[in-house]
Amino acid sequence: MKRKIDVGSVFGNAQRTSYEYMKLLNKEYNGEFKVLVVDDKDGLHSIPFANHGANVVMYEPNEVYIKGGVIADDIISPIINRKYYKEYKNNIEIRNKNFYEERVEDKYNFVYCYRSLHEKHNKNVPMNRKMRKLLSSVKENGYIYIFYHMAKNEKDISNFSVNQYFRSGEMKRYFDPRFWEVITLIEHNDLTYHEGHPYHKKNHTHRVGHVFARKINRRLVHKYYYEIIGLSSN
């Protein structure tokens, strides 16, 4: 029996911690901030972010999630039918493209990447390139959050490609402490439960990690450094 999704996201509710990040950004930027959301399906996080005052640029390469259609036994309603979309559509720019194949030009106060890096449509893009594009999109003093999948068996590269799944400690290497302040980085050894969804209908488990970091304002660091040198020379 087909079920019609015409109000909420077919993926359920947005991640709860995302609302905490919105509170932080609202406080820091007085409600004027720009967010990039990569592979956001049917607006899972983009619509709640816009609801919290953000100006959102959302990337999603699968046209079905945006314009509607059928995936397996789910009828996906167009994103324009999602709850609250019409109220906040002026705050959301939808780009029906693969972010990792696009040229990085814009910078954002917050980059939000949730269950994206392992997606099949990204499997041929090297992990280094994907991470470089994400990190390059963050403004100085801006933030990035990445929720990522890890290999259940780290030696198994056939089922857990290095282009899709992280190994323990690998994520930390991307955050050079000269340029990044890692606020939280947690990697779970226990498997987490995930309900079935389009393209993976059965309930299943994943090994996951997540990182939240701030890009250091290098200009302020250099200014502070030269001020100290100047004082020392007097």
N, C-alpha and C positions, 0 to 999 in steps of 0.2 A: 504494500500500500504506500503510495506516495504521500509525503507530507509537505505542506506548503509553508515556507518560511517567509512571512510578510511583515513582521514587526521587528523582532530581534535578529541578532546575527546567527547564522547557521552554526557558528562556532561557540555559541553560548555568550557568556558575559566577558567583558574586558577584564584583564588581569587586575586584581584588586590593588596591587602596589602602584599601578599606573596613576591612580587618583592621588596618591601621596606625592608623586613626582609633579603632578599638576599644581598641587598646593605650593610646593617648593618654588616652582617657576613663577606662579602668580605673585608670590611674595617678593621674589628677587627682581622680576621685570615689570612689576606693577600692571600685570595683565596684558602687556605688549610683548609677545614672544612668538617665534616661529618654530614649528615642529615638523620634522621629517619622519614619516612612518613608512617603513619598507615592507613590501609584501603583506599588505593589510587586508587581504581577502575582500570581504564585503563591508569594509569600514569598521571592523571589530574595535579598533582603538581610535581611529580618526574621528569618528562621530562623538564619542565621549570626550576626546581632547578638545574638539571645537566647542562642545557644550560647556567646557570649563574655561573658555576664553581664548584658546590658542588659535593661531592661523596655521592651518595644516596643509602640507603637501604630501599627498598619499600616492605611493607607487603600488600598482598591482597589475602584473602581466596577463592574468587570466581574465579574459573579457566576460566570461560567464558571471563572475562575482560582481561585476559592475553593471552589466546590461541585463542580467538574468538569463535563465536557461535551466537545463537539467544536468545534474551530476549524480550518476548512479540512481538511487531512488529518491533523491531530494530535488524538489523544484525550488530553485534559487530565485527569489524576487529581485528585481533591479534595485540597486542601491538607493535610488530615489524613493523607494517605498519603505526604507528603513526608518524606524522610529527616530524622530528628532532631526532627520537629515534635512527636511525642507526648512526647518527653523534655522539651521546653521550652515546651509549649503554655501553661503557667501564666504564662509571661513575655511572651506575645504576645496583644494584644487586636486582633482583626480588625474593622475597620469597613468594611462593604460600601457605601461612599458616595464621592462625589466631594469630596475635601478642599476644593477651591477654591470649592465651592458651600455649604460649611458655615460656621457662625459660629465664629470663632477664640476659644477660651476657655482651653485648656490651654497651658502653657509647658513646653518641653523643654530638657534639657541639650545635645541634639544633634538637629538637623533634617537629614535625609538625603533629597535629591531627585535621583533618577537617571533621566534620559531621560523626564521627566514633562511639562515645560512645553509641549512641541510636540504632545502626544498629541491625536488627533482629537476625543476627547470633551471636551477642554479648549479647543478652537479658538475658541469663542465667548466665552470668559472673557478680558477684557482683560489683557494682560501686567502692567500696573500692579497690578491687583487680585491676580493670582496671586503676584507678588513680595511685595506687602504682607502677604498672609496667611502666606507662608513666614517672612518676617523677623519678623513679630509673634509667631510661635510659639516663638521662641528666648528662653530665660531669659537674664538678665544673667550675663555670664561664660560663657555657653553658646556652642556652635559651630553653624555651618551649612555644609553641602557641597551644591553644586548642579552637576550635570553636565548641560549644555544643548546643544541643537542651534542652529547658526548658519546663516544664509542662504548658500547657495552663490553666489547672485547677489543682492547686497544691494539692487539696484534693482528686483528682481522681487518685487512684493508680491502678485501673484496666486498664484504657486506657493510663495512663502515669506512667509506672512502675518506681520505685525508682532505679532500675538497669539500666534504660535507660535515664531518664529525671531528670534534676536538678530542685531543688526548689530555690527560691530567697535566695541569701546569702550562699548557700551550697558550691559552688566552693571555695570561699575564705578560708573556714576551712581547705582545703587540703594544703594550703601554709603557713607553719609555718614560721613566720618572722625571726626565728633564722637561717633558712636555705634558705629562698627565698626572693628575692626582687620582689614584684609584680609591674610591670611597668604600665600596664593597665589592668583593669578588668571592663567590661561593660556588663550589663544585660538589655535587652530591654523588656519593658512591652508591647509595640505595636508589632503586628505580622508583620513578614517580608514575602514578596512574593517569591515563588520559582517555577520556571518552571518545568513542568513534566519531568520525567527521568525514566530510566528502573526501574521496580518494583513499580513505583508510577507515572503513566502516566499523570494523570490530574494535571493541575496547582494547587498549594496549598500554604498554609501559615504555618509558624512555629514561635514559640517564641524562641529566641536564645540569647546566651551570648558568650563572648570570653575573654580569658585571655592571657596575654603575660608576662612572668616572667623570671628572671635570677636566677640561682642557685648560692648561695653565696659560695665563696671559703673559706671553714672553716679553712684551714691551715693558710691562711693569717690573718684571724680573730684571731686565737689562737696566731700566731706569734706576732701580734700587741699587744695583751693582755699581753703576757709575757714580751715584751719589756717595756711596761708601768710599770708593776709590778717591773721589774728589776731597772728601773730608780727611782721608788719611794723608793726602799729599800736602795739606795746608799746615 
